Amino acid sequence: MEPREDQALLRRLDKGMPQASGTRIFFFPWLGGSSSAYIPVAHKLPRDVASFALEMPGRGDRDSDEGFPDGEFAIKVMALSLVNEMKKPGSNFFFAHSQGTHFAYYVAKLLRKEFNISITGLFVSNFPVPVSIPALDLRTLRDRQGICMPLRIFTGLVKGGWGLDSKLAYKSHMGYCAYQSQELWPVSRCILIDHWITKEFPLPGADEPLACPIVAFYGKEDPAVTLDMVSEWRGLSGNPESFEVVTMDGGHLWFQNSSSRCEALALELDKRMKRHP
């Protein structure tokens, strides 16, 4: 199976107003996230900014769509699905939160290499740089179980402070796992799909700077990711002198389900996109 354009991947989030500015921003989802999570942010951006998000298979109206076999395949599909929109006159920005930051980084590299398309700027949020992710250690059964067994995965994510519902890690004395419930399974399934396709990361060249500037956002009460980790994105910026970390209130999923924080994020994004038209 060869990677090809996925016409269901790219979703328009704004209200489709005429784009006088020619500015576009593409939102990359986090582990188990969907495009709809970015709608409150998109609707707070100016009307002349075109907002898009990526809707991965296995969620929402794509529940029955087959997922991508691995991360590298997914990156190629993302690039192929973005090309036509990004070729249009204007500026292209990426915003990515948590695990989505690595996909945005690799997609930006591939677009420049294969299609001669460069993004104007990359906004990252609450995640370390790609090269910091350790390669898989499968030497022991415990290591393999931690990667493959859903309950171990959810327990690690919940205990690690990644913003998941703590019920995902619950197992009764009778062996019942809450993540299998009708209520939680749709979310559980998305998280597992996304978790497994990233297991070959980091990819080769994960320490190479991009050709564009990077700005990092950081929810300062995040127990999983530190400010120092986020600050390491400076080394991947095409303009390290302009790199900055914008600190925000909240934990790992700092803007999710918060209208005021979505509005604050939109304000900060607009301010910085206007600096690099």
Disulfide bonds with the S-S distance in Angstrom:
none
